[in-house]
Amino acid sequence: MNNKEEMDSIKVILTGATGMVGEGVLLECLENPNVSEVLSVSRKPSGKKHAKLKEYIIPDFLEIDLLDENLRGYDAVFFCAGISSLGMNEEDYTKITYDTTLHFAKAVLNQNPDMVFNYVSGASTDKTESGKMMWARVKGKTENTLRKLGFRSEYNFRPGFMKPVEGQENIKWFFKPLIWIFPRILPSKSLTLHEVGKAMINAVQKGYPTSTLEIKDIKNLAI
């Protein structure tokens, strides 16, 4: 982006719109005047209708053509797709978390060599790739490899507890009791999906000194 007009209006590719994080970030993007278009790339329709929103349904991200021209013409990716490691072995979790993300990243970079890639990682991600927690090692490997691909900028978002935004539908039943309790008990470990979405937009428009954004960084960037 080389001029003010481009900086004031960005086009975003978003994944994970049918999950809690992705839906929250999507709603922020649709309401934010600095986002002019959102392409939701997902395995199934989001159910959302909006003048800014386009949808591209792909059942398997690993089958995306690395030269897919449907992904051309965007300023940033907000990669919010993900899965819990609960009950998964490392091989399967790596395929979904690492292989899928990297394949998608290469496809969008081929079409948009000057774009920004924002990846939703997680608090306590292990950048050494050698710790005891399997999910943290895999997330760390994903962060490290994304950073080397050659995006204009690549940011790893490591949020903690995320409070949904108004109007969200994709919220697991077991999560709902925590929405009001957790932020009051541990406010320093909590933020809102409004803040996550706003910080992602600002990362594209303003940049940030570090590529790894912990909770306090996300809050600062959302201002």
C-alpha positions in Angstrom: 0.0 0.0 0.0 1.6 3.2 -1.1 -1.0 5.9 -0.7 -3.5 7.2 1.8 -6.6 6.0 -0.2 -5.3 2.4 -0.1 -4.5 2.6 3.6 -7.9 3.9 4.4 -9.7 1.0 2.7 -8.5 -2.6 2.8 -9.8 -5.8 1.2 -9.5 -8.8 3.5 -9.6 -12.6 3.0 -10.9 -14.2 6.2 -11.0 -17.9 7.2 -12.9 -19.5 10.1 -16.2 -17.5 9.7 -18.2 -20.4 11.0 -16.2 -20.6 14.2 -16.4 -18.3 17.2 -13.1 -16.3 16.6 -13.7 -16.0 12.8 -17.3 -14.9 13.2 -16.3 -12.3 15.7 -13.6 -10.9 13.5 -15.9 -11.0 10.5 -18.6 -9.0 12.3 -16.0 -6.4 13.2 -14.7 -6.2 9.6 -18.3 -5.8 8.2 -18.9 -2.9 10.6 -15.5 -1.2 10.3 -15.4 1.6 7.7 -11.7 0.9 6.9 -12.6 -2.5 5.4 -14.2 -2.3 2.0 -14.5 -6.0 1.2 -14.3 -9.4 2.9 -13.8 -12.7 1.1 -14.8 -15.4 3.5 -13.0 -18.6 2.5 -14.6 -21.5 4.3 -15.7 -25.1 4.1 -19.4 -24.2 4.4 -21.5 -21.0 4.1 -21.4 -18.5 7.0 -25.1 -17.7 6.8 -24.2 -14.0 6.9 -25.5 -11.5 4.2 -23.8 -8.1 3.8 -22.9 -5.8 0.9 -19.2 -6.1 1.8 -19.2 -9.9 2.0 -18.3 -12.5 -0.6 -18.0 -16.2 0.1 -15.7 -18.8 -1.5 -16.6 -22.3 -0.4 -13.7 -24.8 -0.5 -14.4 -28.2 1.2 -10.6 -29.0 1.7 -8.1 -26.2 2.0 -5.3 -28.6 1.1 -6.8 -28.9 -2.3 -6.7 -25.1 -3.1 -4.9 -24.5 -6.3 -1.7 -22.6 -5.5 -2.4 -20.4 -8.5 -6.1 -19.8 -7.7 -7.0 -16.4 -9.1 -10.1 -16.1 -6.9 -7.7 -15.1 -4.1 -6.2 -12.2 -6.1 -6.7 -8.5 -5.3 -6.6 -8.5 -1.5 -4.5 -6.6 1.0 -4.5 -9.0 4.0 -5.5 -12.4 5.3 -7.1 -12.8 8.7 -6.5 -16.5 9.3 -9.0 -17.4 12.1 -9.6 -21.1 11.2 -8.4 -23.6 13.8 -9.3 -26.6 15.8 -8.8 -27.8 19.4 -6.0 -30.3 20.0 -8.2 -32.1 22.6 -8.2 -35.9 21.8 -6.0 -35.5 18.7 -2.6 -37.0 18.0 0.3 -34.9 16.8 0.2 -36.1 13.2 -3.5 -35.2 12.7 -3.2 -31.9 14.5 -0.2 -31.0 12.5 -2.0 -31.7 9.2 -4.9 -29.4 10.1 -2.9 -26.7 11.9 0.4 -26.6 10.1 -0.1 -28.2 6.7 -3.4 -26.6 5.9 -2.4 -23.1 7.1 0.9 -23.1 5.1 -0.7 -24.4 1.9 -3.3 -21.6 2.2 -0.7 -19.0 2.9 1.3 -20.0 -0.1 -1.7 -19.7 -2.4 -2.7 -16.2 -1.2 0.9 -15.0 -1.3 1.2 -16.2 -4.9 -1.7 -13.9 -5.9 -0.9 -11.0 -3.5 2.9 -10.6 -3.0 2.5 -7.4 -1.0 -0.1 -8.6 1.4 -0.2 -8.9 5.2 -0.9 -12.2 6.9 -2.5 -12.2 10.4 -2.5 -15.6 12.0 -4.6 -16.5 15.1 -2.2 -18.6 17.2 -2.6 -18.9 21.0 -1.3 -17.8 24.3 1.7 -20.0 25.5 2.6 -21.0 21.9 6.1 -22.5 21.9 8.4 -20.8 19.4 11.2 -23.2 20.2 9.0 -26.1 18.8 10.5 -28.3 21.5 8.3 -28.0 24.6 6.1 -30.6 26.2 2.7 -29.3 25.0 2.0 -30.8 21.6 -0.4 -28.1 20.4 2.1 -25.3 21.5 4.9 -26.9 19.5 2.8 -27.2 16.3 1.5 -23.7 16.7 5.1 -22.5 17.2 6.2 -24.3 14.1 3.4 -22.7 12.1 4.3 -19.2 13.4 7.9 -19.7 12.5 7.3 -20.9 9.0 4.7 -18.3 8.2 7.3 -15.6 9.2 9.7 -16.9 6.6 7.4 -17.0 3.6 7.9 -13.4 2.4 4.7 -11.6 3.3 5.0 -7.8 3.5 4.2 -8.3 7.2 3.2 -11.4 9.1 1.6 -11.1 12.6 0.9 -13.9 15.1 -2.0 -13.1 17.4 -1.8 -14.9 20.7 -5.1 -14.0 22.4 -6.3 -15.5 25.7 -10.0 -15.6 26.7 -12.0 -13.8 24.0 -15.5 -12.4 24.7 -17.8 -12.7 21.7 -19.2 -9.6 20.1 -22.9 -8.8 20.0 -24.8 -10.8 17.4 -22.5 -13.8 17.3 -24.1 -17.2 16.8 -21.2 -19.6 16.8 -20.6 -20.0 20.5 -20.3 -23.4 22.1 -22.7 -24.1 24.9 -20.0 -24.8 27.4 -18.4 -21.5 26.7 -21.4 -19.3 27.5 -21.2 -19.4 31.3 -17.6 -18.2 31.1 -18.4 -15.1 29.0 -19.2 -12.9 32.0 -17.2 -14.7 34.7 -13.7 -15.0 33.2 -13.1 -11.3 32.3 -14.0 -10.3 35.9 -11.7 -12.9 37.5 -8.7 -12.5 35.1 -9.1 -9.3 33.2 -5.4 -9.3 32.2 -5.9 -12.6 30.4 -9.1 -11.5 28.6 -10.1 -9.4 25.7 -13.0 -9.1 23.3 -13.3 -10.3 19.7 -14.0 -6.6 18.8 -10.5 -5.9 20.0 -9.0 -8.8 18.1 -10.7 -7.7 14.9 -9.8 -4.0 15.3 -6.2 -4.9 16.1 -6.0 -7.1 12.9 -7.3 -4.2 10.8 -4.9 -1.7 12.4 -2.0 -4.2 11.9 -2.5 -3.9 8.2 -3.0 -0.1 8.1 -0.5 1.0 10.8 1.9 -2.0 11.4 3.3 -3.0 14.8 6.9 -3.2 16.2 6.7 -6.9 16.8 5.4 -9.8 14.8 4.2 -11.7 17.9 1.2 -10.0 19.6 0.4 -11.1 23.1 -2.8 -10.0 24.9 -1.4 -6.6 25.9 -0.2 -6.0 22.3 -3.6 -6.8 20.9 -5.2 -4.4 23.3 -2.7 -1.6 22.5 -3.2 -2.1 18.7 -7.0 -2.1 19.0 -7.0 1.5 20.3 
